[in-house]
Amino acid sequence: MNILIKSATIIDPKSEFHNATQDILIENGTILKIAKTIKNTNDYQEIRLDNLHVSQGWFDSSVCFGEPGFEERETISNGLKVAASSGFTTIGLNPKTNPVLDTNSDITFVNAKSTGNAVTVLPIGALTVGSKGVDLAELYDMSSAGAVSFYDYKKPVSNPNLMKIALQYAANFDGLVQSFPQETKVVGKGVMNENVTSTKLGLKGIPALAEELQVARDLFLLEYTGGKLHIPTISTAKSVALIREAKKKKLDITCSVAIHNLYFTDEVLTSFDSNYKVLPPLRTQTDVDALIEGIKDGTIDMVTTDHTPIDIEDKKVEFDHAAYGSIGLESAFGALQTVFTTKKTIDILTKGKDRFGAKTFSINIGEKATLSLFNPDGKYTYDRKTSISKSKNSIFEGAQLKGKVYGIISNNKVSLNS
């Protein structure tokens, strides 16, 4: 791949060209030259785009597709096209499949299906067999096949002894354990945040306590066992406070938050639109403010789209019976830009790779070209009709977003939106 990028503003604090508008010459997937003006003497493909900005490649730690088993929701092939068009060069792929990814061969299958793509896939194996929370899965074998973490997607491990053993066992090979923050018995039949809004709507609530009890339990277990723990998609102010205290104790803990939990509050559920049914649920403005503060002070390590394709038969039904989840890759950049500055948005989107064992490449001469291309300006209304995802269940349908993604350059390949 030989490319000449013209007049691109570089957003990368690790680059000596940070904030400068430069030409970037890429040969065979490596940045050969960065200068104010570079002549195209070899007649390479040129990229000239309106208000072009480039940054290090973006990372999403929690993405679901469907293949194998739920190809009607999303395939690996098309899902990676969605990720590339959304600006992501690396994704953590959850085991929300049928069968669940819980063996060495399952991880090998994902790697084989995603090889040769512009987007790098980091497979996440199930923590327990079938994600049933009874017996530990083949953690070491999956790690040997390339699994970067272990997580029963959206399924909490109710047995604290099993979580204790998982942390101890994974520590032997530096494995990263994930634990979904929810105490199921406290949740009961809840379908949205327990608050004034749930009372008004007559919907059963999920109290913040359900999340916070699990977070507190897992932090106690981590302190006892050691090991590495990642708590995905926290949603409450108290969870932020608990993790902040754990970091002061130097525990090996990281956490993430879903973008929609930074953008919406539970008040949007007055429409009973099942696209707003996500897990953890949308919370209060107090929680949103605490989450944003947690990102700013570093308590929250990364932000995820928590991209979850759901077919229409499971989503377009009564709110109580609708499946949880929203797609989010295509709206990620635009949504974050409505909450944060462009500089902070890029900082957020490029974090978390190290935790999941992915390499980071700065925009400097001699580095591998792993770039996200975008225009930070311009507002638009998200419309699912423009989505290339097979499933259209977006929580951001009709939302006002900011900025435009042009595509990515990664793995010696160019993937630009038409």
GICORKA-V983485 format. One line per field, one symbol per residue. ss: DSSP state (~ for helix, > for strand, _ for the rest). A space follows every 50 residues. Layout:
BEGIN
ss: ???
END
This chain:
BEGIN
ss: _>>>>>>>>>>_________>>>>>>>__>>>>>>_________>>>___ __>>>>_>>>>>>____________~~~~~~~~~~__>>>>>>_______ ___~~~~~~~~~~~_____>>>>>>__>~~~____>__~~~~~~~___>> _________~~~~~~~~~~~~____>>>_____~~~~____>>__~~~~~ ~___>>_~~~~~~~~~~~~~~~~~~__>>>>_____~~~~~~~~~~~~__ __>>>>>>_~~~~__~~~~~~__~~~________~~~~~~~~~~~~____ _>>>__>____~~~~___~~~____>>____~~~~~~~~__~~~~~~~~_ ___~~~___________>__>>>>>>>>>>>__~~~_______>_____> >>>>>>>>>>__>>>>__
END
